[in-house]
Amino acid sequence: MTVRDEVQTDAAPAAIGPYSQAMRVGGFVFTAGQVGAEPSDGALVDGVASQADRALRNLAAVLAAAGSSLERVVKTTIFLTDMGDFQAVNEVYARHLSPPFPARSTIAVKALPKGALVEIEMIALASDEGPARS
């Protein structure tokens, strides 16, 4: 039997639906998608680069709460409402993650929750120590 541990932190926006910020299962952490919303009030920041930066900082907080980090990410999926934003998001992404970069897919979508321009989800290796408690 596989144990599923819910991950929740106030350092990232609360889920806006019936889902968890992340789940820790076995040796992996599976995050929900994060948009560029402020943890304090859920308000979106302005512009695709700022939203990508905020989403990645939100993901770093979720991963930390799970006992992981951006350095342990093995797969990323990025959702964009405009593929013309690909390069701007790439530049922000490269500032948060380091080589060897995780495997990644980037998908154009019609719309995202809250009118966001970008949403990012990750799969990361969990640490052997287990999740942090927050």
HELIX and SHEET records of a PDB file:
HELIX    1   1 VAL A   48  ALA A   65  1                                  18    
HELIX    2   2 LEU A   70  ARG A   72  5                                   3    
HELIX    3   3 MET A   83  ASP A   85  5                                   3    
HELIX    4   4 PHE A   86  HIS A   96  1                                  11    
HELIX    5   5 PRO A  113  GLY A  115  5                                   3    
SHEET    1   A 5 ARG A   4  VAL A   7  0                                        
SHEET    2   A 5 ALA A  22  VAL A  25 -1                                        
SHEET    3   A 5 PHE A  28  THR A  31 -1                                        
SHEET    4   A 5 VAL A 118  LEU A 125 -1                                        
SHEET    5   A 5 GLN A  34  VAL A  35 -1                                        
SHEET    1   B 6 ARG A   4  VAL A   7  0                                        
SHEET    2   B 6 ALA A  22  VAL A  25 -1                                        
SHEET    3   B 6 PHE A  28  THR A  31 -1                                        
SHEET    4   B 6 VAL A 118  LEU A 125 -1                                        
SHEET    5   B 6 VAL A  73  LEU A  80 -1                                        
SHEET    6   B 6 ALA A 103  ALA A 108  1                                        
END                                                                             
